[in-house]
Amino acid sequence: MWRSPLSLPFPVGSRRTFLGHQAGGLGALALVDLLTRTSRAADKDSTADAAPWRGVVHPYHFPPKCKRIIHLCMAGGPSHLETFDFKPKLKSLDGQPMPKSYTEGQQIAQLQGQKDNLKCLGPQHSFNKFGQSGIEVSSILPEISSIVDDICVINSMHTDQINHDPAHTLMNTGSAVPGRPSMGAWLLYGLGCETDNLPGYVVMTSVGGGQSQPIASRQWHSGFLPSRFQGVEFRSLGDPVLYVKSPAGVNIQKQRDVIEAIESLNSIGNQVFHDPEIDTRIAQYELAFKMQTSVPELMDISNEPQHILDLYGTPGGDGSFAANCLLARRLAERDVRFIQLYHRGWDHHGGIKDGSATTGALVDRGTAALVKDLKQRGMLDETLIIWGGEFGRTPMAQGSGRDHHIKGFSIWMAGGGIRGGMKYGATDELGYAAIENPVHVNDLHATLLYLFGIDHERLTYRFQGRDYRLTDIAGKLIQPILA
């Protein structure tokens, strides 16, 4: 039997159910219709209120330090030993056997069967100290070297997952179990959006410089949270959002009429089912309508002065990481809460010397330009920036490259609430394991939420009888890096 949940004020499960509901006769139907009519105006108001979700954290648990985050995700696992963690001892042992005291009984990815002949691979690029802080940075990142006094390098990151997809899942959701909400979804659930005409969570990707590590869209999914909190992927070339333009012969008023009709039908259905996904549908139709105006304006960089385009090194719209960084700044200006830029080019199992240099050149200028641009606009203090991958690379050689590594790697943070010009934590003298102030992915998430004024232990969502949170059952605040 065909049935529409939106056409009747009750679900039609069978003929017996249908007839049972009719026992009250036409009078019952008339009463339902009367109640529906009298509440129609109120429902329209609630529809208007469906879009601007303002979060569940009221008031803030802590005074917030920032308003938005830009996550520069270096997909594939950039080598800390070729970027931010120089190891002279490893350099002196280049080509010699890796001491078994480091690797015995340890989890190694593709090098697992070669434990008896592992060789040290020294840093493939030179390092120098920069800025007043004297932070050491690889020669492959000359532009990032110029902003070291604005960033905090964490050299003691570690994770639990040694393969790309589960490691990305852990970095994005706080758990290696697929299906959990991403950190962007948690942030929107907690604090809501500050913009009503763009998504609160936007994702963009770029490629180049190495193996283009696949990224699944579930990395920015809402999991068991309502789907209104999931990220929206903008394309780097062409129309950023498919079908954002009206079809030929359809003007804005016709679009508005269609949206209002759909919202009315959804509202009727929601009176019966009280399904949060119907609220999502209402909100997303409304947002999509508003994006038809806001997205073209966002992408039009004709008003950007030439010195800004020169700073980023891109004319925009070319699909590059630098172009995405410029768009990230424009999204930040328009109050998008969570902006995530993936660059899929850091997986260097072989040829790491040339590969890391090539990939570094593709992300270096845009990254530094983003920090400088936000700073000169007075926005850096209210914008948290995180730069890093899902794990690091081994001190041991994999031919001319390095394997996946989880025991120690580097990321950096900058902006709202973060102390600039400092290093935190350290790996051992060969860069194998974090030994000083180790920082787990869950600690990073706990700190992220704190900077937004949220206690990570109090932002929870009950699902299947359990209260879940971004930090799962772990996570502690990284207090020393806070400004």
Secondary structure, DSSP 8 states (H G I E B T S, - for coil): ----TTTSSS---SHHHHHHHGGGHHHHHHHHHHHHHHHHHHHHHHHHHHS----S--S-SS--S-SEEEEEEEET---GGGTT---HHHHHTTTSB--HHHHTT---STTGGGGGG-BB---SS-EEEETTTTEEEETT-HHHHTTGGGEEEEEEEE-S--SHHHHHHHHHHSSSSTTS--HHHHHHHHH--S-SSS-SEEEEEEE-SSB-----GGGG--TTS-GGGS-EE--SSS-SSTT-S--TT--HHHHHHHHHHHHHHHHHHHHHH--HHHHHHHHHHHHHHHHHHHHHHHH--TTS-HHHHHHHT--SSS--HHHHHHHHHHHHHTT-SEEEEEEE--B-SS-HHHHHHHHHHHHHHHHHHHHHHHHHTT-GGGEEEEEE-S-EEEEEEETTEEEEE-S-EEEEEEETTB-SSEEE-EE-TTS-SEEES-EEHHHHHHHHHHHTT--TTT--EEETTEEE-TTTT-----GGGB-
